[in-house]
């Protein structure tokens, strides 16, 4: 068996400074372990990750926190090992973006949605989030997931190439290992460099000093 690192987003998988730190630590541990061949990200119960902890954001007024989240996500884009989102349930907002930043995505076939709900929340994406989403989704998937806020079932997500495979809950991790097998065991330095080259526009924007404020939209009613 390959050396596997796993990180589980607990509860609803919402991100605040504590849970983001735990996620960052898990990524660091997987990268630091020279024997590690794959990092599996999963949720628990009916969730994968419900995204940002809105209670924390409203109470703290921390406008920089979404940027910090994106700086952790960028580490997935050039990790020296394959990263697989094992989507055990709902992936909303930042949770969906974690899946998009992963190398592979497998989704539970009988429960959970992939959703970018901003259009129904009267919100737009930050410039960094927008770059990630638009670089990883096809035009058809962008129209469905981003511009209409459609809650994509596993079947629909597979149809739109948002995910690589679907399986029942018990078979989800095995499916993740199966589809990631061709990338496992590669030279870590080479893989990291190739991934960084492939994802360079996203990585450079996230790592830049560009404003992470929401994209300004026309003042329509």
N, C-alpha and C positions, 0 to 999 in steps of 0.2 A: 504493500500500500504506500502511496506517496505521502510525504509529510504535508498535512493539511492544517491550515489555520482557519478558525471559524470565529465570526463575530455575530452575535444575535442582538438585534434591536428590541429591547424589552418593552412590554406593554403596547402602547400605540406607536412606539418608535418615534416619538417626537423629540426634536432637537432643541436643547438649551445648552448653556456652557458645560454643564456636567456630562450630558450624554454625548455632546460633540467631542469632549476631551477623551471619553472612553473609546469612541470610534477612532479618533486620531491615534490613540495608544495602540489599538488593535492593528491598524495599518502599519504603524512603526514596528511593532513586534514581528509581523509577517515579513516585512522587508528586511529586518535585521537578522532573521533566522535563515542562514545560508542553506539549510536543509528544506525549507518550505518551498513547495512547488505550486501551491494554489491558495488563494484566500476566498472563502465562501462567506457571503453576507446573507443573513436571513432574519426573519422576524419571528414573532410568536403569536399563537392564537390566530385570529382572523386578519392580522396585519403583517405587512412587511415594514413599511414606515409611513406614517401619516404626515411627515414633513416637519416644518418649523413648529416649535412650541409657541403658539400665539399668545397664550397667557403670559409666558415669560416676556415676549416682545412688548406686549401692551403694558405690562407692569414696569418694565425696566426702561422702555424707550430706547433700547439699544439698536441704533440704526446701522451699526457696523457689523452686527452679528451675521446677517446673510452673507456678507463678504467673507467672514471667517469660515463659514460653512463651505463656501466655494473653494477656498484655499485648501481645505481638507480633501474635497472631492478631486481637486487637480492631482493629488498624489496617486489616485487610482489610474489616471491617464498615462502615467509613465512608470507604474510599478513594475519591477523586474520579474513579476510572476503574473499569471492570469488571475483576474478577479471576476468572480461570478456572483451576480445577484440571484439568490434563490428566493424567488418572490412567493412567499408562503401566504400572502394575503394582499390587502390593499397597499398600493404604492401611490401616494398622493403628493403633489408639489415637490418638495425637496427629496422625498422618498423616490419619486419617479426619476428625478435627476441623478440620484445615486445609481439607480439601475442603468441609466443612459451612460454614465461615466464608467461603468463596468465593461469588461471585455465581452462577457456573455450574460444573457438573461434567460432564466427558465421560470415559468409562471405556473402556479397551481391552477389546474384546469377547471375546478369546480367552485372556486370561491375567490373573490378579490377583484379589484379593478386597478388598472393603470390610469391615472388621471392627472391632468394639469388644469386645475380649476380656476385659474386666474380670471378668465373672461367672465365667469359667473360671480366672482368676488369683486368685480369692478377694479381689477388690478392689472398692471402690466409687469413684465419680467424686468429684472435688472439687466444691464448690458452683459454681464458675465453669464447669467442664467440663460439669456437669450442666445448667446453664442453656443453654449453647450447643447441646448435643445435643438436649435436649427442646424447644427452640424451633425447631429446624431439621428435625426428623424428625416424620413422622406417627405416630399411636399404633400403627399396624400395623408401621411400620418400627422404632419403639422396641422393640416386643415381639420382633421378629425379630433386630435387630442388637444391642440392649443387654441384653435380659433372657434371651436364649438364647445370645448370643455367636455366632450364625450367621455363617459366612463367606459374604458375599453375592457371588455371581458378577455379572458385568455385566448379564446378563439379569434376574436377581433384583433387583438394585439399581434397574434401570430400572422394573421392575414395581412396586416400592415407592416410586417417585419420589425415590429417594436421589440418582440422577444424572439429568441432562437428556438425555443421548444416549450411544450407544455406537458405536464404529467400530473398524476394524482399526488397527494401530499406525501404518501409513504415512499414514492419513487422519485421525488423531486431532487434530492441530493445525488442519487445515483445518476440521474439524467444530467445534472450539472457537471459531474466528474466525467461523464461520457463525452459531452460536447466540448469540454475544455481540454480533453486529453491531447489533441494535436499541439497545443501550445505549452503543455507542461514539460518540464525537464530541459527546456532550452537554456542556452547560455544567458545568464541573468543580465549581464552588461549589454549584450546585443539586443535582447528583447526590450529592455528599458529604452535604449537608444532608438530603436525602430518605432516603438509606441510613441515616444516623445516626438519623433519626426512626423508621424501620422497625425498626431493630435496637436501639432505645434501652434496653429492659430488660436485654439481654445486655451492652451496652456499659457501662451504669451499674454493674452488678454487678461486672464485671471491673475497672473503674476504681475501685471503692470500696475501703474498708479492711476489707471483710468477710473473715472467716477463709477461707483456701483449704485447710483441712484436709479430708480425706475426710468425706463425709456419714456420720454414725454410724448404723449399722444395729443392730437388736436382736441380742442375744448368743445367736444360735441356734447349735447345734452344726454 
